[in-house]
């Protein structure tokens, strides 16, 4: 995962794409970008993916249903199946089988501090 912030120019996207290209060997299966979003001007997020969970459906960034919460994630959420079940029971709708999507809905349900 990589990010760039360039408030005075449109350089963030170029930078984050270059960073993602430099990480190609770490995630050769997929790449994803969040760039030029009016809600976060100057911010660019990028990621490279080594597909392990939900090979066809794990493209990032992953969005919630209303497209106002997104995540890029590099790692593995080991208890994602249990958390996903809890979130489905709470009314969340999932589009993928990816562990990354659990973060989006978990943020909506529990916020920063789920305790």
N, C-alpha and C positions, 0 to 999 in steps of 0.2 A: 504494500500500500504506500502511496506517496501523495503529498499535497504541496501546493504552492499558493502563495498569496501575493498578488501584485496590484495594489489599489490604484496606482498611478498609470497603469498601462494594461494592455491586453496580453501581457507576457505570461501570465499564469498558465494558460492552457499549453503553450509551447513548452514551458518548463516541465509541467507534469507529464506530458507525453514523452519527452526525452527521458525523464526519470523512469517511466514505465518501460520504455524500450531497453534501458540499461539493465532492468531486472528480468528480461525475457527468459534467461536461464532458470530463474526461480519459479516462474509460472508460465510455462509454454502453452497451456491449453486455452487461455482466454484472457481478455483484457476488458476493462470497463472504465468509463470516465464520467464524472459529473463536472461539467464546465458551463460557463456562461449562463448561470442561473440568476435571474434578477433578484431573488431573495438573498443571495450571498454574492454580491458583486466583487470581483477580484479573486474569488476562491476557485481553485480547481482541485479535484480529487481524482486519483487514478489508482488502478490496481492491476496486478497480474495474478493469474489463477492457475494453480495446479489442481485439476479437478479430482476430488476424492469422493465427496458426497453430492448427490444429485447432479451427475455429470451433465445431462442435457439442460437442466433448469436452474443452475446456480449462477447465471450471469449476474454481474454486479454493475452498478449499484442496484440494491434491492429496495423497492419502495413499498409503502403501505397502500391500502386501497384508495385513499384520497390523494395520493401522490404529494403529500406534504412532509413526510418523514422518509429519509433515505439513509442507507448505511453501505459502507464498503468495509470489508472485514477480511483479515488475514489470520487464520487460525482455525481452531476447531472447538466448537461448543459441545462438550461431551454429553451433557444431559439434555440436549436439545429436543429429543423425542418426548421426554416427560414435560418439559416446559411448553412444547407445542400443544400437547394434549390439554394442558391447563388453559392455554390461550384460546384454543378452539372452543372449549367449554364456556369461556368468557365472551364468545361471540366474534372472535377474529377470524377472518377468511384468509387462507394461505393460497398463494399462486404457485409455489414451488415446494419441493421436499428438502430444500436447503436449510442447513443449520443457521445460515446468515439471516434468513428471513425472520427467525425467532427474535433476533435483536430488535428489529423494527417494531414488531408487535409487543414485545416485552417493554420497550421504551414507552409505547402508548399506554400500556396497562399499568406499569409499575413506576415509570419515571427513572430518575437517577438513583434513587435509594429504595430498592424493593423491600427492605427490612421492615 
